[in-house]
Amino acid sequence: MGPKKKGKGKKAKGKKRKPDPGWAKTVRWGTWSRPYESMPSSALSPKFGVIRIEFLAAVKEVWQILLHIFATVSYVYKSKYKHRTLLQAAVSLIPKCLQLDMIWSKTLAEDFLKELFSIPRPNLEFFCIRGAYLLKRFVLSPYEILTGLKRLDIGCMDALEFVLIQCTSLEWLSLSRSKSLTKALIEARNLQSLVIDNCLELSSLMVWSQQLTTLTGLYDSKKLQVLFLDCPTLVNYERPVLYVVPKPKVLHPSLLQLRKWEDKQADKPELEFGLLPKDLVVDDDALSDDTLYPNVPCFPRTHLQGF
């Protein structure tokens, strides 16, 4: 007997996307150093929307977790038997230095920032979205949104045009290589280092800080028109020469050009048809008949007037 024919197998069903193991690790340890596109999204599955809420809520419930830890530790020490495992479990609940590191994202836009800054995130200390192509405005306000932020990197954004930052805990900020950045308002009293190198279109910079000591890239922009630095600790720097917009040149036309313009504005004379009196010749022999003989044919006389 010949070999049996293989029957057609069942069509493989579409595989459902499983939750990423990194999401649970982020919720537990408070660290995310992967692309923005890898975050849980409700567009893929409704369950992922719930995970996304827990993902972002891990930044918020820091004080409630600390209160729970202190209550657990005090109970362990007061009890007769100090359970080491219980103490370790309590300490493991302490949230780490939460960092969100999402660089070179092609889909990150202002909607994510509105979602992230909709409620206070006191545990977020490091935030990096360097290279977000679609982001045009970055607004971090008021002060109560990120009370624990230490480092912020929003550089290398080709479309970024406006920056407004109000944060009391920020210590390091980078706006480097933002080609379209024109205006930056930074109010951070604990800011120590500011990097704005290769911001060639920057025209307005205003900084309020009580501890700023390092300012990098201030001389790269040749279009800087407004510069305000309320930084008493920034002493080792030279104020750059501000760009002054040149006044438009007024060119007065010459007399010949005025004459030509007046000639164009004047009404053009109407074309004359027929004969003029000077073009008629009277025949002395025919005075009795009053006959007039033209010496030129009858056609428009415009060529005689220089047209």
Beta strands, then each sheet from edge to edge (+ up, - down):
strand 1: 31-32
strand 2: 98-101
strand 3: 124-128
strand 4: 137-140
strand 5: 151-153
strand 6: 162-166
strand 7: 172-174
strand 8: 183-187
strand 9: 193-195
strand 10: 204-208
strand 11: 214-216
strand 12: 226-230
strand 13: 280-282
strand 14: 292-294
sheet 1: 1+ 2+ 3+ 5+ 7+ 9+ 11+
sheet 2: 4+ 6+ 8+ 10+ 12+
sheet 3: 13+ 14-
end
